[in-house]
């Protein structure tokens, strides 16, 4: 069953569940659901309200991330160490997360909403790395609202445009936009490989077992605003 079919059949409920569960830390196509709902609202005015799509996605993103944060806070590192590889969060990606959160935790929470891997795990990792909750909440809420607005309304405009596109020029223009988005995703993947190299250089060797990690090691230097403190 496709995401588009779920959105067409269940509407706002499909958007809420997929976005919330993805934000919670389970790799489901939440962003795809948001884009599909926004596009559907543009193609079929009156069947879905774009304002409601935006509001539902923003609420789901914030609530899902908050739940993910508390799960990470209560036992995230132990879970990652033992089972992370089963959800595509292997050791190199855990090191990338540590590398980023040790340096720019708030920035990661905000902009992580726009990156596929971080969107799924940023909140969980914020809890795991013991980022202060009030600081997390500010960046989480702002990121969720901006992300939902950007994707919902851009998709809505694209759907509205395509519903009226009748000339070959208009269709070619829309196709070029899709190609540009694909190119942007390729650049993001290359950036990820650079982060993997930097994280390995910063934390060489295997990850510390949970018992050693929880025994009171000092926070890494350079962490923004002391975000690991409680």
Protein Blocks (a to p, Z undefined) as FASTA:
>chain_A
ZZklmmmmnmmmmmmmmmmmmmnopacdfklmmmmmmmmmmmmghjacfklmmmmmmmmm
mmmmmmmmmmmmnommmmmmmmmmmnopafklmmmmmmmmmmmmmlmmmmmmmpmklmmm
mmmmmmmnopafklmmmmmmmmmmmmmmmmmmmmmmmmmmmmmgcbfklmmmmmmmmmmm
mmmmmmmmmmmmmmmmmmmmmmgcjdddfklmmnopacdehiahhlmbZZ
